[in-house]
Every structure is written in C-alpha cells, then in structure tokens.
C-alpha cells in the first residue's frame, strides 16, 4: 500500500470544546480537533470512549438520540453544522457508514441510485455511471455486476457492508465517516476496501474520518490518529508519533501496544 503525501492547508472539519451528555453520563468531555482536506484521520479507543458519538455530532445524527445534550462547536469549511437549516444537504456532504450494514429493501442498483434520484438525477446513462463507479469504489462491482437487480439485502454480510459504502459515496460526499466498517467484513475484503479508501483520498481528495477498533488499521491508513478514552481526547498527532515508543501520553503507548483496552 502506497501512502499519499500528507495533506496540508485549511481544516475541512473543526471540532471545538465538544461536550456530549446523555443524562448524567458524559460521552465526550471538551474534545477539540480538526481534520484537514484530503486527510484520513484515524480515531481509536476502548469501547464507550466517545468515538461513535464524535461522528454522530459531525453529521448531526446525534439529534436522533433522545436526551442527548451537545455543547461546543462542529464546523465544516468554517460553517457551524448546527446552524445549517437543511440537514439533508449536510448529510449529503458528510457520508456515514455504520458498523453493521443497513441495506434498503431494494435491488443492488436501486440502493446506490436512491440518493442521486432523490437529488434529481433521472437519466439512465448517468445513473448507470454512478452505480458502476460507486460499486467499483466500494470494491463490489465485479461481484455484483451480473446481479444488479437482485435484492441488496440478500447479499452476504460483507457485500452488504460494501453496498452501504457505495450508497454513501453515491452523493459524492466531501467527508466520509466510517464507524468500524470492517466489523462485518473478512480480512481479505477489508484490505481491498482499505486500498480503495487510499484511492479515494488520492484521486478525489476525499476527507475520511475512520473510527476503528483495530489499532493496526489506523496505523496503516491514517495520516494522523486521535486516541479517545472514557470521553476524553487523550492525544492526537501524526501516526509517526502516536505509534512510536514515545507518544506524548503514556496512556496512548499502553493502549496502542495492547497493555489495556
């Protein structure tokens, strides 16, 4: 796997003093970080450390959780996401893939074509191009090109997960949030998807936020990695630092080396 040059420039996503509470439970405590355009940011940490909560705040799915209280700021291209009136437009800009596949009860083709159609795309040739491109970007095209009209929910678990990724890419998001995408995918397919993510970063300049419970996956893919634990952002730095023998925090060293977590 060839790593692209590290991105630079203005942040694509900024998180400032983000605090999230569910009743008395604090899921995130004053987290601040930024994600550069065209960067892959890895997010690691034990269970219940706030990783998924962070993603849900970025695309505002946190608002679907009863009792969630959010303080602080999340901005995309400098614009506060909670101030955006059109939440559907926001979620077209920020694609989300959850740990387990959630396929629509439609054909493989229609799963991918659904969002473009909702955005007004009607031409068959254009839809065909979108479906083939997105299934290819999700490392799925060769396996389903002869079964496009089969029900998507009849695919294997790993194929359904890749179909979910293809659907997230179908509206050309500026930011792709991946929440433990490989939990339902075999190791060989996981490596194929990882290669595709590198291609998306290199060829499209896609910004990717990768929450993973696989420390080595963050080490392979990310430009920088953030380590969360019990709601605290413990450390965020270049991978050369996070995965070295001398990160800034001893807690980071112990987690990435399997001493705890």
N, C-alpha and C positions, 0 to 999 in steps of 0.2 A: 504494500500500500504506500503510495507516494503522498506525502503531506504537502498541501498547498502553502504558499507563502502566508505568513501571519498577516491578518487584516490590520488596517490602521484607519484612523480618521474619527469622525463624529460617532457617538453611540447611536445604535438603532433602537435599543431598548434601555431605558433607565429606571431603576428601582431605588426609591429614596425613603429611608426610615419606615419601611413597610412592617406594619403590625397587624396580625390577624388573630382574632379570638373567637372561640366557639363556647359561649357561656363563660365559665371561669378558666377554661383551658386556653393557653396561649400557644397557637400553632406556629406563628412567626413573631420574632421579637426584634423590631428595629433593623430589618435587613436592608442593606444598601449595596447595589452593584450595578454594573452596566454591561451591555452586550454590544460589541461592535458590528457594523455592517459586514456581512460575509464571514462572520466568525462562527465556529462551533464552540459553545460553552457547555462543558460538562457540569452536571450537578449531582453530587454524591452525598451519601449519609445513611445512617441506620434508618429502620422503619420509624415512622412518626417523627421525622426530623423537620418536616415542613416543605419537602421537595415538591410534592404534587400541589400543595397549597400555593406555592410560588407561581407555578404555571397557571393555575386557575385565576390568580389575580391578574396575570398578564393579559388573558383574553376574556376576563370578566365572567367566566363560568362560576366563580366563587359566589356570584349573586344568586345562583340557583340553590344554594345550600341554606336552609332555614337557620336563622340565629347567627350566621357569620357576621362579624363586625370587622371592618377594614379601616385602618388609618395609614396615612403615608401617601406616597405618590408612585404611580407607574406611568411612564411616558413612552410613546413610540414616535420617533422622529420629533421629539420635543413636545408632543401634544399629550395632555393628560387623558388616559383612556377612560377614566370615569366621567369625564366631561363630554364624551362623544355621544351624541343623541342616537345615531344609527349603530346599534350594537351589532347588527348583521354585517354591516360594512367592516366593522372592526374585526369580526371573526373570519371574514374573507381575507383580511390582511394577515391574521395570525392563525395559522392552521394548528389543530391539536389532534394528536394521536394518543389514545389512552392505552393502558396496559393490555387489556383484553379486547379483541375485535368486536365492534358493534356494527354489523352489516345491515344495510337497509334490505327489506324483503323484496328485492328487485333483482333483475338479471345483473351479471357482472358488468355489462355495458352500461346499464342504466344507473348502477351505483356510482360510476365515475362521471357519467354525463349529467347527473342530477343537478349539481351546483351550477355548471355552465348554463343549463337550460333555465334555471331559476334566475340567472343573471341576464337572460335574454338571447342566448345563442340558440339558433334554430336550424342552421344549415347542416345537413347530414355530413358533408365533407369536413366541415370544421369540427363537428362533434367527433367524427371518426378519428381525426388527427389528435384531438385532445385525449380521447380514450387510449389510443395506442401509445402516445407519448407518456402519459401518466402511469399506465401499467408497466411500460418499459422502465421508467424512473423508479418504480417500486419493485423491480426485478421479478415481475409476474407475467409479462406479456407472452413469453414463449410457452408458458404452461397453460394459458387460458385462451390464446388467440383463436382456437377452434371451438371454444365453449362460451363465447361472449354472451350468448342468450340463455345460458343456464343460470339457475338461481344462485346468487352470490353466497347465500347462507349455506349452500351445500358444499362449498369448498372446504378443504382441510383447515384446521385452526391457523396454521402458519400462512396459508394462502389468504384466508380472510383478513389476517392482520396486514398483509401486504396490500390487500384491496382497500383497507382503511387508509393506508398511507397514500395510495393512488388517489383516493377520493379527497384527501386533504390537499393534495397537490393540484387538483383539477381547477381550482380557482386562483392559481398562481400566487400563493401567499408570499408575503415579504419575510415573514418569520414562521418557522416550523417548530412547534413544541412537541417533543417526543417523550412520553412518560413510560419508561421501561417497555419500549416497543418489542423487545426480544423475549419477553416472558413466555410467549406462546409460540416461539419460533425456534426451530432446531439450529444447532451451531453453524452448519454449513450455510443455511439460508441467512442467518444473522450476519455472517461475513459478507455475503453478496449485498445485503441491504446497506451495510456499512460502506462498502465500496461505492454504492450509488449515492449515499449521502455526501461522500467526498466529492463525487462528480457534480452534484447539485451545488455545492459550495463553490467549486472551481468554475463551473460553466455558467451558473446563473447568479452567483453572488448571494445565494440564499443564506440567511441568518438562521442558525439552528440552535435551539436550547435542548439539550439532551439530559433528561433525568434518567439515571441508570443505577441499578443495584449491583452492577458488575464494574468493579473498580478498574479492571483492565480494559473494559470498553471505553471508559472515559479517557484512559491513558492513551489508547490507540487513536481515538477520533478527535478529541477536543484540542483546541488551541490553548484554552485556559480552563481551569476546573474550580468550582466552588464547593466547599465542604460545609454541610449543614449538620447540626446535631442538636436535638431537643429544642428546635425552634430558633437556634442561634446560628448566624452565619459565622462560622469559626474562622474561615480563611478562604480567600480567592486569589489565585495567582496563575502565572504561566505553568504549564504542565512540567516544565523542567524543574520548577521549584516544588510544586505540590508533591510530585512523585520522587523527589530526591531524598537523600538521607537527612537533609536539614531544612524542612519547611519551617515557616515562622512559628508554628504551634506544635508542640509535642503531641497533642491530641490528633492532629492531622496525620502525623507519622504513624501513630499507633493504629488509626483506622485503615489507612491505605495498605498497611502491612499485615492486616488481619489480627492485630492484637486484641481488638474489641470490635463489636458491631456485628 
